[in-house]
Amino acid sequence: KDIVIDNKTSEIAILQKQLEDIRSREISKESQIDKRDDIINELKEMISSQVAELQKKNKIIFEKNSKLEVLLKVNDKHQELILEIEKGHEISKSKDETIEKLNIQ
């Protein structure tokens, strides 16, 4: 009888030890999961922050591009006006030369 009780006691002790080991591993896993979740949340915040910063920079670039497009259109108009003025000068010069020739004759 004593041997049976001793065996049962040692079996119970072994089972208790196994149960403690399992609980310890579960706590460790939960701790790792919590750490992983914290890291994931930090990364999400960092990414969100960077996305917001990039969106801000994109908006600034878009606004600058829009201004540059306007400036390019204005520049094109100026170039057209310069060509018109040069043509006018050529015509005027040609008329002046013609008048001088007529005056000489």
Order of alpha helices (4+ residues) and beta strands (2+ residues): alpha
